[in-house]
Amino acid sequence: MQKNSNPFKNLNTKPKQLPVEIRKKVMDDVAIASLFMDLTFLVTDSYPSALKGLFKTIDNNEFN
C-alpha cells in the first residue's frame, strides 16, 4: 500500500518545464485573447466616438 503523501511538502520544489508544443499553444491562445480584447475596445469605445465625430463634421459643413 502507498502512504498518502502530504501535498504541502511539494510546494518548495521547482515547477517542471512544459513541453515546447504546450507552451506555444498557450502563448497563441493568450495572443488571440489579447486580439479579441483590443477589437472589443475598438468597437465599444473608439468606433462610436469616430462616428459621432463624423456626424458632427457633416452637420457643421451642411449649415455653413
C-alpha positions in Angstrom: 0.0 0.0 0.0 1.1 3.5 -0.8 1.1 6.1 2.0 -0.8 9.3 1.5 1.8 11.9 0.7 1.4 15.4 2.0 1.0 17.8 -1.0 2.2 20.8 1.1 5.7 19.3 1.2 5.9 19.6 -2.6 5.3 23.3 -2.6 9.0 24.1 -2.2 10.1 22.1 -5.2 10.8 23.8 -8.5 8.0 23.5 -11.1 8.5 21.2 -14.1 9.1 22.7 -17.5 6.3 22.4 -20.0 6.9 20.9 -23.4 7.5 23.4 -26.2 4.3 22.5 -28.0 2.1 23.2 -25.0 3.9 26.5 -24.3 3.4 27.6 -27.9 -0.3 26.7 -27.8 -0.8 28.7 -24.5 1.1 31.7 -25.9 -1.1 31.6 -29.1 -4.2 31.4 -27.0 -3.1 34.4 -25.0 -2.4 36.3 -28.2 -5.9 35.5 -29.6 -7.5 36.6 -26.3 -5.5 39.9 -26.4 -6.6 40.4 -30.0 -10.3 40.0 -29.0 -9.9 42.4 -26.1 -8.3 45.0 -28.5 -11.1 44.6 -31.0 -13.7 44.8 -28.3 -12.2 48.1 -27.1 -12.2 49.4 -30.7 -15.9 48.6 -31.2 -17.2 49.7 -27.9 -15.1 52.8 -27.4 -13.3 54.1 -30.4 -15.8 53.3 -33.2 -18.8 55.1 -31.7 -16.6 58.2 -30.9 -15.4 58.2 -34.5 -18.9 58.0 -35.9 -20.0 60.8 -33.5 -17.2 63.0 -34.7 -18.1 62.2 -38.3 -21.7 63.2 -37.9 -20.7 66.4 -36.2 -18.4 67.2 -39.1 -21.2 66.5 -41.6 -23.7 68.7 -39.7 -21.3 71.6 -39.3 -20.4 71.6 -43.1 -24.0 71.4 -44.1 -25.0 74.6 -42.3 -22.0 76.7 -43.4 
